[in-house]
Amino acid sequence: MSQENVEMLRRSNAAFNRGDRAAAMAVYHPEVELRDLQPAPDSPERLVGRAALEAYWTQWEDAFADLVAEIEEYIDAGACVVTSTHWRAKGKDTGLPVDLRTADVFEFADGRVVRATLSYRNTDEALKAVGLE
């Protein structure tokens, strides 16, 4: 099942990067919990529900052009998938570039992401969080 989780997340990420919100969101459970360990100023650290996640996505689209999350590595961690993610964008008003690398954890249950924790500083920290060191 865990390789299936990797493939679902891979398809969701590809949809995110092409701006296909419906396809990107399809992998998320309706009551998904998203936690950002390093939230942007004035952004919540925790969101619950797909509707909240979509509203958050809208905020990012309003602020940034060319928003891309390039997942450079997918690590099968049983019920979780750990990713090494390269986020890039450009501020719409400022033109300032965003270039950020994070490690993220996506927890699956019944074929859907039920919890996503973003912005671990590195893959080792994310792996430790899921019990793999």
C-alpha positions, 0 to 999 in steps of 0.5 A, a space after each residue: 500500500 505504501 508505494 501506492 501512497 507515493 504514486 498518489 502523492 506524485 500525481 497530486 504534486 504534478 496536478 498542484 504544479 499545473 494548477 489543477 486544484 481538483 486533481 491535486 486535492 483529490 488525494 486529501 481526506 475531507 477532514 485533513 489536518 495540515 500543520 506548517 512548522 514554519 508558517 509565513 507571517 500572518 498564516 496559520 500553523 494548523 488547518 483542518 479540512 479540505 475547504 481550509 486547505 483550498 482557502 489557504 491555496 487561494 491565499 498563496 495564489 493571490 500572493 505569488 506567481 509561478 508557485 511550484 513545489 518540486 518534490 525531489 525525493 519521495 521516501 516510503 515510510 509505511 503509512 507516511 511518505 516523507 518528501 524533500 520539497 523545493 518550493 519556488 515562486 515570485 511575489 506578485 506585488 514585489 517580484 521577490 523570489 521565493 526559494 525554499 527547501 523543506 522536508 514534509 510528511 504526508 500521513 495516509 489512511 484508507 488511501 487518502 492523506 489525513 495529515 500533512 506536516 510541512 517545513 521540517 528543516 531536513 529529511 532526517 528531522 522528518 524521518 525521525 518524526 515518523 519513527 525512522 532515524 
